Amino acid sequence: MHDGFLSNTYLVADREGGTAAFVDAGGPVDPLVEAVQRLGVEPTHVLLTHHHYDHVAELGALTQRFPQLNVLAHPLEDRLIDGTTGLIEPGQARSLGDLDVRALHTPGHTAGMLAFVVDDASAGEAAVFTGDTLFRNSVGGVRAAGHTSYEDLKASIMDVLMELSPETDVYPGHTDATTVADEWEGNAFIRVWRGLDPEGEERCTALGEPATLVLLGDDYDGGHKAWVRWESNGRDDIVPGSKVRRVG
């Protein structure tokens, strides 16, 4: 995890001495290079969830150290990243040694955001790398560069990620890991979407505009993420909690 960005770069391998891939490249990558050497694995790919700088900043360091790497991203993200070598389409599967990797399209935070499901069929285990769509106890925002909409983000979480097996381990783009089951039960945004908890009705301003504060939830950095409903058009949005002011 990068000390400043709090963004994660992962090394995934099927076994010691086997085949490996990196997921994202926000850095620092030196500990992962050391792990490659210690485990005797052969990295073949970098799988990029999206184009934001805190997820690709160390891509050049990885490809310089491992020139054989095939760097893949969604077509909508590829044109925004310097150093990709190919595309990976939603639904497309790749073999990573004894592992199967499948790309899921999860737009919202960006248009071409991908999550990567990694299955180890022999062990009956699965993990999903969610980029900036789903975090432990939080969700991605839809105000960053290349974003789409609240509706997309909600569908990506509820109709795609939450449809995975509850036992699936979730490795987000920032900070701590979790599971699908833990987020289904404890994530404040998901609980409201499920109808378990009520929507808030407090008046506020968000980004300087009048709105209703539907939910002020946790964010991965110890701050807050806000779900608001704009007074002007009734549309929903997810914005940084720091940009919200309660109306007394």
JOFENCOR-V941154 format. One record per residue. N is the residue number from 1. SS is DSSP state (H for helix, E for strand, C for the rest). D_LAST is the distance of its C-alpha to the last C-alpha in Angstrom with 1 decimal. Layout:
n-><N,N>
ss-><SS,SS>
d_last-><D_LAST,D_LAST>
This chain:
n-><1,2,3,4,5,6,7,8,9,10,11,12,13,14,15,16,17,18,19,20,21,22,23,24,25,26,27,28,29,30,31,32,33,34,35,36,37,38,39,40,41,42,43,44,45,46,47,48,49,50,51,52,53,54,55,56,57,58,59,60,61,62,63,64,65,66,67,68,69,70,71,72,73,74,75,76,77,78,79,80,81,82,83,84,85,86,87,88,89,90,91,92,93,94,95,96,97,98,99,100,101,102,103,104,105,106,107,108,109,110,111,112,113,114,115,116,117,118,119,120,121,122,123,124,125,126,127,128,129,130,131,132,133,134,135,136,137,138,139,140,141,142,143,144,145,146,147,148,149,150,151,152,153,154,155,156,157,158,159,160,161,162,163,164,165,166,167,168,169,170,171,172,173,174,175,176,177,178,179,180,181,182,183,184,185,186,187,188,189,190,191,192,193,194,195,196,197,198,199,200,201,202,203,204,205,206,207,208,209,210,211,212,213,214,215,216,217,218,219,220,221,222,223,224,225,226,227,228,229,230,231,232,233,234,235,236,237,238,239,240,241,242,243,244,245,246,247,248>
ss-><C,C,C,C,C,C,E,C,C,E,E,E,E,C,C,C,C,C,E,E,E,E,E,C,C,C,C,C,C,H,H,H,H,H,H,H,H,H,H,C,C,E,E,E,E,E,E,C,C,C,C,C,H,H,H,H,C,C,H,H,H,H,H,H,H,C,C,C,C,E,E,E,E,C,H,H,H,H,C,C,C,C,C,C,C,E,E,C,C,C,C,C,E,E,E,E,C,C,E,E,E,E,E,E,E,C,C,C,C,C,C,C,C,E,E,E,E,E,E,E,C,C,C,C,E,E,E,E,E,E,E,C,C,E,E,C,C,E,E,C,C,C,C,C,C,C,C,C,C,H,H,H,H,H,H,H,H,H,H,H,H,H,H,C,C,C,C,C,E,E,E,E,C,E,C,C,C,E,E,H,H,H,H,H,H,H,C,H,H,H,H,H,H,C,C,C,C,C,C,C,C,E,E,E,E,E,C,C,E,E,E,E,E,E,E,E,E,E,C,C,C,C,C,E,E,E,E,E,E,E,C,C,C,C,C,E,E,E,E,E,H,H,H,E,E,E,C,C>
d_last-><38.7,38.0,36.5,34.2,33.4,33.5,35.5,38.5,42.1,44.3,48.1,49.3,53.0,55.2,57.2,58.7,61.1,59.6,57.4,53.9,51.0,47.9,44.6,42.6,43.4,40.5,42.4,43.7,46.8,49.3,48.7,49.3,52.5,53.7,53.0,55.0,57.9,57.7,57.5,60.1,58.1,58.5,55.3,55.7,52.3,48.9,46.5,43.4,40.2,38.8,39.2,36.3,37.6,36.5,38.7,41.8,41.9,45.0,46.8,49.4,50.1,50.7,53.0,54.9,55.6,56.3,57.7,58.5,54.9,54.0,50.4,48.8,45.6,44.4,45.9,42.6,41.8,45.4,45.4,42.5,44.2,47.1,49.7,49.6,53.1,52.4,50.0,48.9,48.0,45.7,47.8,50.4,51.9,53.6,55.8,55.1,58.2,58.0,54.3,53.0,50.0,48.1,45.5,42.6,40.5,36.8,35.1,31.4,30.8,33.9,36.3,39.3,37.7,40.3,40.2,43.6,45.0,47.8,50.2,52.9,55.0,57.5,55.0,52.8,49.7,47.0,44.2,41.7,40.4,37.1,36.2,32.5,32.0,31.5,30.7,30.8,27.6,26.1,27.0,27.7,25.4,26.5,25.6,28.6,31.8,33.8,31.1,31.5,28.8,26.5,29.2,31.9,30.1,29.5,33.1,34.4,32.9,33.4,36.7,38.3,37.3,36.5,39.9,41.7,43.3,40.9,43.0,42.5,41.3,38.5,38.7,35.6,35.5,33.3,33.6,34.7,36.9,36.1,37.8,37.1,37.1,34.5,32.1,32.9,32.0,29.2,27.4,23.9,24.2,27.6,26.7,24.2,26.9,29.4,27.4,27.4,23.6,21.1,18.8,15.1,13.1,9.5,8.3,8.4,10.8,14.0,16.8,15.0,15.1,12.8,13.2,12.8,12.7,16.0,16.7,16.0,19.5,21.9,23.8,27.3,26.7,24.5,21.2,19.3,20.0,17.4,18.5,16.6,17.5,17.6,16.5,19.6,22.3,21.1,22.6,21.6,21.6,21.5,20.1,19.8,16.8,16.7,16.0,12.6,9.2,6.2,3.8,0.0>
